[in-house]
Amino acid sequence: MNGIESIEEQWLSPSEALVEDMKRIDGDIMILGAGGKIGPSIARLTMQAIERAGLDKRVIAVSRFSEEGLVEELNAEGIETIVANILDDTQLQDLPEVENVLYLAGQKFGTAGNEPYTWAMNTYLPGRVAEKFRKSRIVVYSTGNVYPFTPVGAGGATEDMRADPVGEYGQSCLGRERMFQYFSSVYGTPILLYRLNYAIDFKYGVLLEVAKSVLNGKPLDITMGHVNVIWQGDANEMAIRSLLHCESPSKILNITGPETVSLRWLAMEFGRIFNIEPQLVGEEQSTALLSNAAESFRLFGYPRTTLKQMIEITAQWLLEGGKTINKPTHFQERKGQF
């Protein structure tokens, strides 16, 4: 095993808490939208936890799977795959019934100029899925973009704060939540709305984007001066474990790290590691897109991976030439245009 493979092995394995919770989750698990940025890692983590627990459950990954070779990779790891475009209702209705659903499908990047498709994916499709899987437990991936910006010193938006999204992307995501909430009330479907704010991995995310700017000597805009981040492996664990906390009427849960992180400080940390002076532009604003995840810490404990560890392994991954995904988060966006 080389250095990069060792990093992945160390930081993307299931915890004992996940393995124990997996024993309490009744039935098979289907992942809708499994071919996107998050799907493959959560499918693998789910299967690893099942194997560690000594269980006989199916993990069924559903997606159009546009990435060449991904279906074969997942199948080799024991994950069943179904190639389907679930926006086509015939293909959606052909999917097998299953006890548990992780709903990851959605549209973010490319929203500007393609608003009708974004609303179809983020608001129309959730209604169809909620009807199709009304007998299942459903964890619905949502986003902190449904909240308004909050003052940097206020501790972030809690689940009790009224949704007030900026821009069409956030509005369409609120539409997604409303559809699942509606059908949860109609059918009694246990649902958890999982509002995620900036999960990061070696291959993508806010830390990687900041690190690459510093390493390449490119200007970094710090107008959106503060962010929340959480390690993707920890976020994936909380998503799977959330199957035990689905409720009707649906429950809302913020998922992110405990810190309000200064972008200026992040850039300086990477600058120290790379021995490069960061090029910062813009002026930090007094508000930012921030979430308060205290309720998730009550349910699951604090994330295993600390901010300092995330910084160190991101820098190491870059310096060792690890593969990255060219899907910027646009975390600097303040007008909701993605």
SENU-620366 format. One record per residue (C-alpha): residue number from 0; residue in one letter; y negated, z negated, x. Coordinates in Angstrom, 3 decimals. Example, Ala and Ser with C-alpha at 12.3 -4.5 7.8 and 13.67 -1.06 7.14 Angstrom:
% SENU-620366
<node num="0" residu="A" yy="4.500" zz="-7.800" xx="12.300"/>
<node num="1" residu="S" yy="1.060" zz="-7.140" xx="13.670"/>
This chain:
% SENU-620366
<node num="0" residu="M" yy="0.000" zz="0.000" xx="0.000"/>
<node num="1" residu="N" yy="-3.385" zz="1.008" xx="1.474"/>
<node num="2" residu="G" yy="-6.593" zz="-1.037" xx="1.237"/>
<node num="3" residu="I" yy="-7.901" zz="0.680" xx="-1.882"/>
<node num="4" residu="E" yy="-4.565" zz="0.391" xx="-3.725"/>
<node num="5" residu="S" yy="-4.452" zz="-3.274" xx="-2.743"/>
<node num="6" residu="I" yy="-7.895" zz="-3.835" xx="-4.314"/>
<node num="7" residu="E" yy="-6.736" zz="-2.269" xx="-7.590"/>
<node num="8" residu="E" yy="-3.508" zz="-4.265" xx="-7.599"/>
<node num="9" residu="Q" yy="-5.371" zz="-7.529" xx="-6.995"/>
<node num="10" residu="W" yy="-8.184" zz="-7.098" xx="-9.521"/>
<node num="11" residu="L" yy="-6.556" zz="-5.284" xx="-12.441"/>
<node num="12" residu="S" yy="-3.441" zz="-7.405" xx="-13.084"/>
<node num="13" residu="P" yy="-2.864" zz="-9.518" xx="-16.224"/>
<node num="14" residu="S" yy="-3.646" zz="-13.241" xx="-16.135"/>
<node num="15" residu="E" yy="-1.204" zz="-15.929" xx="-17.241"/>
<node num="16" residu="A" yy="-3.459" zz="-16.583" xx="-20.255"/>
<node num="17" residu="L" yy="-3.068" zz="-12.965" xx="-21.365"/>
<node num="18" residu="V" yy="0.699" zz="-13.067" xx="-20.858"/>
<node num="19" residu="E" yy="0.946" zz="-16.234" xx="-22.965"/>
<node num="20" residu="D" yy="-1.258" zz="-14.774" xx="-25.709"/>
<node num="21" residu="M" yy="0.805" zz="-11.585" xx="-25.704"/>
<node num="22" residu="K" yy="3.803" zz="-13.676" xx="-26.784"/>
<node num="23" residu="R" yy="1.802" zz="-14.718" xx="-29.879"/>
<node num="24" residu="I" yy="0.712" zz="-11.180" xx="-30.871"/>
<node num="25" residu="D" yy="3.144" zz="-9.926" xx="-33.483"/>
<node num="26" residu="G" yy="4.086" zz="-6.243" xx="-33.383"/>
<node num="27" residu="D" yy="3.287" zz="-3.080" xx="-31.476"/>
<node num="28" residu="I" yy="-0.171" zz="-2.134" xx="-30.203"/>
<node num="29" residu="M" yy="-1.894" zz="1.225" xx="-30.705"/>
<node num="30" residu="I" yy="-4.969" zz="2.248" xx="-28.691"/>
<node num="31" residu="L" yy="-7.158" zz="4.835" xx="-30.420"/>
<node num="32" residu="G" yy="-9.391" zz="6.682" xx="-27.950"/>
<node num="33" residu="A" yy="-7.091" zz="5.886" xx="-25.041"/>
<node num="34" residu="G" yy="-8.121" zz="8.884" xx="-22.923"/>
<node num="35" residu="G" yy="-11.716" zz="7.785" xx="-22.267"/>
<node num="36" residu="K" yy="-13.303" zz="5.712" xx="-19.545"/>
<node num="37" residu="I" yy="-11.749" zz="2.396" xx="-20.601"/>
<node num="38" residu="G" yy="-8.570" zz="3.481" xx="-22.400"/>
<node num="39" residu="P" yy="-6.150" zz="4.091" xx="-19.512"/>
<node num="40" residu="S" yy="-6.891" zz="0.744" xx="-17.849"/>
<node num="41" residu="I" yy="-6.482" zz="-1.246" xx="-21.074"/>
<node num="42" residu="A" yy="-3.250" zz="0.617" xx="-21.902"/>
<node num="43" residu="R" yy="-1.840" zz="-0.214" xx="-18.478"/>
<node num="44" residu="L" yy="-2.934" zz="-3.853" xx="-18.686"/>
<node num="45" residu="T" yy="-1.358" zz="-4.204" xx="-22.137"/>
<node num="46" residu="M" yy="1.954" zz="-2.808" xx="-20.920"/>
<node num="47" residu="Q" yy="1.905" zz="-4.982" xx="-17.773"/>
<node num="48" residu="A" yy="1.313" zz="-8.097" xx="-19.899"/>
<node num="49" residu="I" yy="4.195" zz="-7.147" xx="-22.228"/>
<node num="50" residu="E" yy="6.529" zz="-6.668" xx="-19.279"/>
<node num="51" residu="R" yy="5.436" zz="-9.950" xx="-17.649"/>
<node num="52" residu="A" yy="6.059" zz="-11.728" xx="-20.953"/>
<node num="53" residu="G" yy="9.550" zz="-10.231" xx="-21.184"/>
<node num="54" residu="L" yy="8.820" zz="-8.659" xx="-24.574"/>
<node num="55" residu="D" yy="9.950" zz="-5.464" xx="-26.242"/>
<node num="56" residu="K" yy="6.756" zz="-4.010" xx="-27.720"/>
<node num="57" residu="R" yy="5.468" zz="-0.475" xx="-27.867"/>
<node num="58" residu="V" yy="2.065" zz="0.507" xx="-26.493"/>
<node num="59" residu="I" yy="0.985" zz="3.737" xx="-28.171"/>
<node num="60" residu="A" yy="-1.989" zz="5.538" xx="-26.616"/>
<node num="61" residu="V" yy="-3.726" zz="8.092" xx="-28.861"/>
<node num="62" residu="S" yy="-6.325" zz="10.578" xx="-27.662"/>
<node num="63" residu="R" yy="-7.055" zz="14.252" xx="-27.158"/>
<node num="64" residu="F" yy="-6.285" zz="13.541" xx="-23.457"/>
<node num="65" residu="S" yy="-8.528" zz="16.110" xx="-21.793"/>
<node num="66" residu="E" yy="-7.881" zz="14.670" xx="-18.300"/>
<node num="67" residu="E" yy="-5.115" zz="16.662" xx="-16.649"/>
<node num="68" residu="G" yy="-2.033" zz="14.640" xx="-15.750"/>
<node num="69" residu="L" yy="-3.052" zz="11.433" xx="-17.589"/>
<node num="70" residu="V" yy="-0.353" zz="11.735" xx="-20.271"/>
<node num="71" residu="E" yy="2.340" zz="12.039" xx="-17.612"/>
<node num="72" residu="E" yy="0.934" zz="9.051" xx="-15.695"/>
<node num="73" residu="L" yy="0.888" zz="6.816" xx="-18.768"/>
<node num="74" residu="N" yy="4.371" zz="7.909" xx="-19.872"/>
<node num="75" residu="A" yy="5.711" zz="7.078" xx="-16.415"/>
<node num="76" residu="E" yy="4.426" zz="3.523" xx="-16.902"/>
<node num="77" residu="G" yy="6.242" zz="3.111" xx="-20.210"/>
<node num="78" residu="I" yy="3.251" zz="3.858" xx="-22.447"/>
<node num="79" residu="E" yy="3.906" zz="6.184" xx="-25.372"/>
<node num="80" residu="T" yy="1.281" zz="8.863" xx="-25.919"/>
<node num="81" residu="I" yy="0.246" zz="10.878" xx="-28.950"/>
<node num="82" residu="V" yy="-2.071" zz="13.830" xx="-28.414"/>
<node num="83" residu="A" yy="-4.310" zz="13.988" xx="-31.472"/>
<node num="84" residu="N" yy="-7.865" zz="14.654" xx="-32.580"/>
<node num="85" residu="I" yy="-8.306" zz="11.797" xx="-35.038"/>
<node num="86" residu="L" yy="-11.553" zz="13.286" xx="-36.359"/>
<node num="87" residu="D" yy="-9.148" zz="15.737" xx="-38.046"/>
<node num="88" residu="D" yy="-7.976" zz="13.712" xx="-41.046"/>
<node num="89" residu="T" yy="-4.571" zz="15.392" xx="-41.173"/>
<node num="90" residu="Q" yy="-3.855" zz="14.326" xx="-37.601"/>
<node num="91" residu="L" yy="-5.193" zz="10.825" xx="-38.306"/>
<node num="92" residu="Q" yy="-2.977" zz="10.373" xx="-41.355"/>
<node num="93" residu="D" yy="0.071" zz="11.574" xx="-39.377"/>
<node num="94" residu="L" yy="-0.201" zz="8.620" xx="-36.977"/>
<node num="95" residu="P" yy="2.476" zz="5.935" xx="-37.456"/>
<node num="96" residu="E" yy="1.628" zz="2.603" xx="-39.060"/>
<node num="97" residu="V" yy="1.314" zz="-0.212" xx="-36.533"/>
<node num="98" residu="E" yy="0.570" zz="-3.951" xx="-36.652"/>
<node num="99" residu="N" yy="-2.266" zz="-3.943" xx="-34.071"/>
<node num="100" residu="V" yy="-5.021" zz="-1.444" xx="-33.286"/>
<node num="101" residu="L" yy="-7.543" zz="-1.384" xx="-30.454"/>
<node num="102" residu="Y" yy="-10.220" zz="1.051" xx="-31.606"/>
<node num="103" residu="L" yy="-12.049" zz="2.589" xx="-28.624"/>
<node num="104" residu="A" yy="-13.095" zz="5.976" xx="-30.017"/>
<node num="105" residu="G" yy="-16.806" zz="6.764" xx="-29.984"/>
<node num="106" residu="Q" yy="-19.609" zz="8.939" xx="-28.682"/>
<node num="107" residu="K" yy="-22.460" zz="7.743" xx="-26.431"/>
<node num="108" residu="F" yy="-23.493" zz="10.180" xx="-23.740"/>
<node num="109" residu="G" yy="-24.821" zz="13.468" xx="-25.028"/>
<node num="110" residu="T" yy="-26.080" zz="11.866" xx="-28.235"/>
<node num="111" residu="A" yy="-29.560" zz="13.385" xx="-27.785"/>
<node num="112" residu="G" yy="-29.362" zz="16.915" xx="-29.209"/>
<node num="113" residu="N" yy="-25.938" zz="16.345" xx="-30.752"/>
<node num="114" residu="E" yy="-26.782" zz="13.672" xx="-33.313"/>
<node num="115" residu="P" yy="-24.542" zz="14.966" xx="-36.163"/>
<node num="116" residu="Y" yy="-21.410" zz="14.750" xx="-33.992"/>
<node num="117" residu="T" yy="-22.440" zz="11.286" xx="-32.785"/>
<node num="118" residu="W" yy="-22.740" zz="10.037" xx="-36.379"/>
<node num="119" residu="A" yy="-19.423" zz="11.666" xx="-37.311"/>
<node num="120" residu="M" yy="-17.658" zz="9.923" xx="-34.408"/>
<node num="121" residu="N" yy="-19.438" zz="6.585" xx="-34.605"/>
<node num="122" residu="T" yy="-19.866" zz="6.107" xx="-38.363"/>
<node num="123" residu="Y" yy="-17.786" zz="8.568" xx="-40.462"/>
<node num="124" residu="L" yy="-14.571" zz="8.271" xx="-38.433"/>
<node num="125" residu="P" yy="-14.539" zz="4.427" xx="-38.481"/>
<node num="126" residu="G" yy="-14.459" zz="4.521" xx="-42.277"/>
<node num="127" residu="R" yy="-11.450" zz="6.853" xx="-42.229"/>
<node num="128" residu="V" yy="-9.670" zz="4.728" xx="-39.592"/>
<node num="129" residu="A" yy="-10.394" zz="1.501" xx="-41.482"/>
<node num="130" residu="E" yy="-8.747" zz="2.978" xx="-44.577"/>
<node num="131" residu="K" yy="-5.770" zz="4.414" xx="-42.682"/>
<node num="132" residu="F" yy="-5.031" zz="1.135" xx="-40.852"/>
<node num="133" residu="R" yy="-6.017" zz="-1.296" xx="-43.608"/>
<node num="134" residu="K" yy="-2.728" zz="-3.205" xx="-43.151"/>
<node num="135" residu="S" yy="-3.285" zz="-3.691" xx="-39.390"/>
<node num="136" residu="R" yy="-5.294" zz="-6.121" xx="-37.275"/>
<node num="137" residu="I" yy="-8.121" zz="-4.150" xx="-35.657"/>
<node num="138" residu="V" yy="-10.287" zz="-4.942" xx="-32.636"/>
<node num="139" residu="V" yy="-13.249" zz="-2.553" xx="-32.814"/>
<node num="140" residu="Y" yy="-15.094" zz="-1.718" xx="-29.602"/>
<node num="141" residu="S" yy="-18.800" zz="-1.888" xx="-30.310"/>
<node num="142" residu="T" yy="-21.834" zz="-2.429" xx="-28.121"/>
<node num="143" residu="G" yy="-24.748" zz="-4.729" xx="-27.394"/>
<node num="144" residu="N" yy="-26.940" zz="-1.706" xx="-28.180"/>
<node num="145" residu="V" yy="-26.962" zz="-2.838" xx="-31.819"/>
<node num="146" residu="Y" yy="-29.308" zz="-5.669" xx="-30.770"/>
<node num="147" residu="P" yy="-33.037" zz="-5.343" xx="-30.107"/>
<node num="148" residu="F" yy="-34.421" zz="-6.111" xx="-26.668"/>
<node num="149" residu="T" yy="-34.914" zz="-9.850" xx="-26.159"/>
<node num="150" residu="P" yy="-37.145" zz="-11.847" xx="-23.776"/>
<node num="151" residu="V" yy="-35.544" zz="-12.188" xx="-20.349"/>
<node num="152" residu="G" yy="-35.743" zz="-15.979" xx="-20.464"/>
<node num="153" residu="A" yy="-34.286" zz="-16.384" xx="-23.970"/>
<node num="154" residu="G" yy="-30.588" zz="-16.342" xx="-23.020"/>
<node num="155" residu="G" yy="-29.695" zz="-13.062" xx="-24.744"/>
<node num="156" residu="A" yy="-28.894" zz="-12.084" xx="-28.344"/>
<node num="157" residu="T" yy="-26.267" zz="-14.203" xx="-30.082"/>
<node num="158" residu="E" yy="-23.901" zz="-12.972" xx="-32.780"/>
<node num="159" residu="D" yy="-26.194" zz="-14.568" xx="-35.387"/>
<node num="160" residu="M" yy="-29.162" zz="-12.378" xx="-34.453"/>
<node num="161" residu="R" yy="-30.024" zz="-9.650" xx="-36.937"/>
<node num="162" residu="A" yy="-29.017" zz="-6.204" xx="-35.679"/>
<node num="163" residu="D" yy="-31.998" zz="-3.946" xx="-34.970"/>
<node num="164" residu="P" yy="-30.863" zz="-1.112" xx="-32.673"/>
<node num="165" residu="V" yy="-33.230" zz="1.100" xx="-30.674"/>
<node num="166" residu="G" yy="-32.499" zz="4.837" xx="-31.104"/>
<node num="167" residu="E" yy="-29.836" zz="6.886" xx="-32.891"/>
<node num="168" residu="Y" yy="-26.937" zz="5.915" xx="-30.651"/>
<node num="169" residu="G" yy="-27.371" zz="2.224" xx="-31.428"/>
<node num="170" residu="Q" yy="-27.974" zz="2.980" xx="-35.094"/>
<node num="171" residu="S" yy="-24.769" zz="5.006" xx="-35.343"/>
<node num="172" residu="C" yy="-22.870" zz="2.127" xx="-33.678"/>
<node num="173" residu="L" yy="-24.241" zz="-0.265" xx="-36.267"/>
<node num="174" residu="G" yy="-22.970" zz="2.243" xx="-38.849"/>
<node num="175" residu="R" yy="-19.515" zz="1.941" xx="-37.245"/>
<node num="176" residu="E" yy="-19.614" zz="-1.817" xx="-37.636"/>
<node num="177" residu="R" yy="-20.790" zz="-1.569" xx="-41.251"/>
<node num="178" residu="M" yy="-17.885" zz="0.735" xx="-42.162"/>
<node num="179" residu="F" yy="-15.297" zz="-1.629" xx="-40.703"/>
<node num="180" residu="Q" yy="-17.029" zz="-4.618" xx="-42.307"/>
<node num="181" residu="Y" yy="-17.007" zz="-2.889" xx="-45.685"/>
<node num="182" residu="F" yy="-13.320" zz="-1.977" xx="-45.624"/>
<node num="183" residu="S" yy="-12.402" zz="-5.405" xx="-44.238"/>
<node num="184" residu="S" yy="-13.985" zz="-6.884" xx="-47.366"/>
<node num="185" residu="V" yy="-12.284" zz="-4.340" xx="-49.674"/>
<node num="186" residu="Y" yy="-8.744" zz="-4.573" xx="-48.248"/>
<node num="187" residu="G" yy="-8.803" zz="-7.971" xx="-46.542"/>
<node num="188" residu="T" yy="-8.124" zz="-6.291" xx="-43.191"/>
<node num="189" residu="P" yy="-8.448" zz="-8.761" xx="-40.259"/>
<node num="190" residu="I" yy="-11.056" zz="-7.248" xx="-37.921"/>
<node num="191" residu="L" yy="-13.015" zz="-8.321" xx="-34.848"/>
<node num="192" residu="L" yy="-16.168" zz="-6.418" xx="-33.844"/>
<node num="193" residu="Y" yy="-16.219" zz="-6.535" xx="-30.041"/>
<node num="194" residu="R" yy="-19.805" zz="-6.071" xx="-28.822"/>
<node num="195" residu="L" yy="-19.468" zz="-5.196" xx="-25.138"/>
<node num="196" residu="N" yy="-22.390" zz="-5.125" xx="-22.745"/>
<node num="197" residu="Y" yy="-21.821" zz="-3.283" xx="-19.468"/>
<node num="198" residu="A" yy="-18.278" zz="-3.600" xx="-18.264"/>
<node num="199" residu="I" yy="-17.965" zz="-2.512" xx="-14.644"/>
<node num="200" residu="D" yy="-15.100" zz="-1.287" xx="-12.508"/>
<node num="201" residu="F" yy="-14.721" zz="0.031" xx="-8.954"/>
<node num="202" residu="K" yy="-15.172" zz="3.521" xx="-10.307"/>
<node num="203" residu="Y" yy="-18.155" zz="3.237" xx="-12.662"/>
<node num="204" residu="G" yy="-20.786" zz="0.928" xx="-14.075"/>
<node num="205" residu="V" yy="-24.126" zz="-0.695" xx="-13.326"/>
<node num="206" residu="L" yy="-23.134" zz="-2.285" xx="-10.008"/>
<node num="207" residu="L" yy="-21.691" zz="0.958" xx="-8.666"/>
<node num="208" residu="E" yy="-24.841" zz="2.865" xx="-9.680"/>
<node num="209" residu="V" yy="-27.096" zz="0.307" xx="-7.982"/>
<node num="210" residu="A" yy="-24.876" zz="0.251" xx="-4.893"/>
<node num="211" residu="K" yy="-24.835" zz="4.062" xx="-4.602"/>
<node num="212" residu="S" yy="-28.634" zz="4.236" xx="-4.913"/>
<node num="213" residu="V" yy="-29.057" zz="1.700" xx="-2.112"/>
<node num="214" residu="L" yy="-26.388" zz="3.242" xx="0.130"/>
<node num="215" residu="N" yy="-27.785" zz="6.771" xx="-0.312"/>
<node num="216" residu="G" yy="-31.407" zz="5.691" xx="0.129"/>
<node num="217" residu="K" yy="-32.359" zz="6.861" xx="-3.376"/>
<node num="218" residu="P" yy="-35.128" zz="5.196" xx="-5.462"/>
<node num="219" residu="L" yy="-33.840" zz="2.669" xx="-8.016"/>
<node num="220" residu="D" yy="-35.854" zz="2.252" xx="-11.234"/>
<node num="221" residu="I" yy="-36.070" zz="-1.464" xx="-12.059"/>
<node num="222" residu="T" yy="-38.170" zz="-1.148" xx="-15.234"/>
<node num="223" residu="M" yy="-35.181" zz="-2.472" xx="-17.239"/>
<node num="224" residu="G" yy="-35.290" zz="-5.423" xx="-14.895"/>
<node num="225" residu="H" yy="-32.271" zz="-7.420" xx="-16.059"/>
<node num="226" residu="V" yy="-28.718" zz="-6.736" xx="-17.283"/>
<node num="227" residu="N" yy="-25.468" zz="-8.472" xx="-18.201"/>
<node num="228" residu="V" yy="-22.253" zz="-7.310" xx="-16.553"/>
<node num="229" residu="I" yy="-18.559" zz="-8.220" xx="-16.786"/>
<node num="230" residu="W" yy="-15.558" zz="-7.038" xx="-14.785"/>
<node num="231" residu="Q" yy="-13.607" zz="-4.399" xx="-16.723"/>
<node num="232" residu="G" yy="-10.307" zz="-6.205" xx="-16.167"/>
<node num="233" residu="D" yy="-11.727" zz="-9.384" xx="-17.718"/>
<node num="234" residu="A" yy="-13.255" zz="-7.429" xx="-20.616"/>
<node num="235" residu="N" yy="-9.915" zz="-5.681" xx="-21.221"/>
<node num="236" residu="E" yy="-8.105" zz="-9.017" xx="-21.298"/>
<node num="237" residu="M" yy="-10.559" zz="-10.387" xx="-23.853"/>
<node num="238" residu="A" yy="-10.128" zz="-7.278" xx="-26.019"/>
<node num="239" residu="I" yy="-6.343" zz="-7.662" xx="-26.146"/>
<node num="240" residu="R" yy="-6.551" zz="-11.423" xx="-26.713"/>
<node num="241" residu="S" yy="-9.096" zz="-10.781" xx="-29.495"/>
<node num="242" residu="L" yy="-6.202" zz="-9.520" xx="-31.632"/>
<node num="243" residu="L" yy="-5.469" zz="-13.216" xx="-32.227"/>
<node num="244" residu="H" yy="-8.997" zz="-13.799" xx="-33.531"/>
<node num="245" residu="C" yy="-9.371" zz="-11.007" xx="-36.097"/>
<node num="246" residu="E" yy="-10.682" zz="-12.239" xx="-39.436"/>
<node num="247" residu="S" yy="-11.607" zz="-11.047" xx="-42.902"/>
<node num="248" residu="P" yy="-14.536" zz="-10.876" xx="-43.460"/>
<node num="249" residu="S" yy="-14.750" zz="-9.440" xx="-39.969"/>
<node num="250" residu="K" yy="-15.779" zz="-11.566" xx="-36.973"/>
<node num="251" residu="I" yy="-18.440" zz="-10.493" xx="-34.454"/>
<node num="252" residu="L" yy="-17.958" zz="-11.380" xx="-30.770"/>
<node num="253" residu="N" yy="-20.243" zz="-10.667" xx="-27.807"/>
<node num="254" residu="I" yy="-18.418" zz="-9.798" xx="-24.585"/>
<node num="255" residu="T" yy="-20.232" zz="-9.872" xx="-21.245"/>
<node num="256" residu="G" yy="-20.731" zz="-12.020" xx="-18.160"/>
<node num="257" residu="P" yy="-22.546" zz="-15.386" xx="-18.093"/>
<node num="258" residu="E" yy="-25.513" zz="-14.354" xx="-15.920"/>
<node num="259" residu="T" yy="-28.792" zz="-12.642" xx="-16.715"/>
<node num="260" residu="V" yy="-28.745" zz="-10.495" xx="-13.590"/>
<node num="261" residu="S" yy="-31.920" zz="-9.300" xx="-11.870"/>
<node num="262" residu="L" yy="-31.675" zz="-5.645" xx="-10.786"/>
<node num="263" residu="R" yy="-34.044" zz="-6.377" xx="-7.905"/>
<node num="264" residu="W" yy="-31.737" zz="-9.129" xx="-6.682"/>
<node num="265" residu="L" yy="-28.680" zz="-6.881" xx="-7.068"/>
<node num="266" residu="A" yy="-30.306" zz="-4.162" xx="-4.978"/>
<node num="267" residu="M" yy="-31.248" zz="-6.671" xx="-2.292"/>
<node num="268" residu="E" yy="-27.656" zz="-7.967" xx="-2.176"/>
<node num="269" residu="F" yy="-26.259" zz="-4.466" xx="-1.660"/>
<node num="270" residu="G" yy="-29.031" zz="-3.814" xx="0.871"/>
<node num="271" residu="R" yy="-27.916" zz="-6.877" xx="2.831"/>
<node num="272" residu="I" yy="-24.278" zz="-5.712" xx="2.823"/>
<node num="273" residu="F" yy="-25.144" zz="-2.113" xx="3.819"/>
<node num="274" residu="N" yy="-27.988" zz="-3.176" xx="6.152"/>
<node num="275" residu="I" yy="-30.332" zz="-0.838" xx="4.248"/>
<node num="276" residu="E" yy="-33.733" zz="-1.607" xx="2.700"/>
<node num="277" residu="P" yy="-33.523" zz="-0.697" xx="-1.050"/>
<node num="278" residu="Q" yy="-36.094" zz="1.748" xx="-2.446"/>
<node num="279" residu="L" yy="-37.319" zz="0.137" xx="-5.680"/>
<node num="280" residu="V" yy="-39.636" zz="1.825" xx="-8.191"/>
<node num="281" residu="G" yy="-41.151" zz="0.685" xx="-11.500"/>
<node num="282" residu="E" yy="-42.089" zz="-2.765" xx="-12.694"/>
<node num="283" residu="E" yy="-39.714" zz="-5.193" xx="-14.434"/>
<node num="284" residu="Q" yy="-40.465" zz="-5.566" xx="-18.151"/>
<node num="285" residu="S" yy="-40.468" zz="-8.927" xx="-19.932"/>
<node num="286" residu="T" yy="-37.668" zz="-7.869" xx="-22.327"/>
<node num="287" residu="A" yy="-34.248" zz="-6.288" xx="-21.800"/>
<node num="288" residu="L" yy="-30.972" zz="-5.450" xx="-23.568"/>
<node num="289" residu="L" yy="-29.207" zz="-8.787" xx="-23.137"/>
<node num="290" residu="S" yy="-26.341" zz="-10.526" xx="-24.945"/>
<node num="291" residu="N" yy="-25.242" zz="-14.155" xx="-25.100"/>
<node num="292" residu="A" yy="-21.444" zz="-14.414" xx="-24.790"/>
<node num="293" residu="A" yy="-21.088" zz="-18.200" xx="-25.149"/>
<node num="294" residu="E" yy="-18.687" zz="-17.828" xx="-28.110"/>
<node num="295" residu="S" yy="-16.296" zz="-15.636" xx="-26.112"/>
<node num="296" residu="F" yy="-16.296" zz="-18.228" xx="-23.292"/>
<node num="297" residu="R" yy="-15.368" zz="-20.876" xx="-25.864"/>
<node num="298" residu="L" yy="-12.409" zz="-18.752" xx="-26.981"/>
<node num="299" residu="F" yy="-11.207" zz="-17.380" xx="-23.639"/>
<node num="300" residu="G" yy="-12.948" zz="-19.350" xx="-20.878"/>
<node num="301" residu="Y" yy="-15.286" zz="-17.818" xx="-18.301"/>
<node num="302" residu="P" yy="-14.387" zz="-14.430" xx="-16.782"/>
<node num="303" residu="R" yy="-12.044" zz="-14.703" xx="-13.783"/>
<node num="304" residu="T" yy="-14.115" zz="-12.363" xx="-11.624"/>
<node num="305" residu="T" yy="-17.467" zz="-13.737" xx="-10.474"/>
<node num="306" residu="L" yy="-20.634" zz="-11.712" xx="-9.946"/>
<node num="307" residu="K" yy="-20.489" zz="-12.215" xx="-6.177"/>
<node num="308" residu="Q" yy="-16.892" zz="-10.955" xx="-6.150"/>
<node num="309" residu="M" yy="-17.885" zz="-7.911" xx="-8.222"/>
<node num="310" residu="I" yy="-20.644" zz="-7.103" xx="-5.715"/>
<node num="311" residu="E" yy="-18.331" zz="-7.494" xx="-2.715"/>
<node num="312" residu="I" yy="-15.453" zz="-5.407" xx="-4.091"/>
<node num="313" residu="T" yy="-17.821" zz="-2.685" xx="-5.347"/>
<node num="314" residu="A" yy="-19.349" zz="-2.399" xx="-1.875"/>
<node num="315" residu="Q" yy="-15.904" zz="-2.383" xx="-0.246"/>
<node num="316" residu="W" yy="-14.654" zz="0.282" xx="-2.656"/>
<node num="317" residu="L" yy="-17.618" zz="2.534" xx="-1.839"/>
<node num="318" residu="L" yy="-17.374" zz="2.020" xx="1.918"/>
<node num="319" residu="E" yy="-13.620" zz="2.774" xx="1.889"/>
<node num="320" residu="G" yy="-14.156" zz="6.022" xx="-0.026"/>
<node num="321" residu="G" yy="-12.596" zz="4.978" xx="-3.334"/>
<node num="322" residu="K" yy="-12.641" zz="7.470" xx="-6.214"/>
<node num="323" residu="T" yy="-15.586" zz="7.145" xx="-8.628"/>
<node num="324" residu="I" yy="-16.247" zz="8.510" xx="-12.127"/>
<node num="325" residu="N" yy="-19.480" zz="10.439" xx="-12.633"/>
<node num="326" residu="K" yy="-20.412" zz="8.890" xx="-16.007"/>
<node num="327" residu="P" yy="-23.717" zz="7.019" xx="-15.547"/>
<node num="328" residu="T" yy="-24.340" zz="4.125" xx="-17.945"/>
<node num="329" residu="H" yy="-28.066" zz="4.955" xx="-18.345"/>
<node num="330" residu="F" yy="-28.675" zz="1.217" xx="-18.277"/>
<node num="331" residu="Q" yy="-32.376" zz="1.871" xx="-17.518"/>
<node num="332" residu="E" yy="-32.839" zz="3.558" xx="-20.933"/>
<node num="333" residu="R" yy="-35.451" zz="1.760" xx="-23.100"/>
<node num="334" residu="K" yy="-35.833" zz="4.323" xx="-25.925"/>
<node num="335" residu="G" yy="-32.198" zz="4.519" xx="-27.015"/>
<node num="336" residu="Q" yy="-31.833" zz="8.192" xx="-25.991"/>
<node num="337" residu="F" yy="-28.416" zz="8.777" xx="-24.407"/>
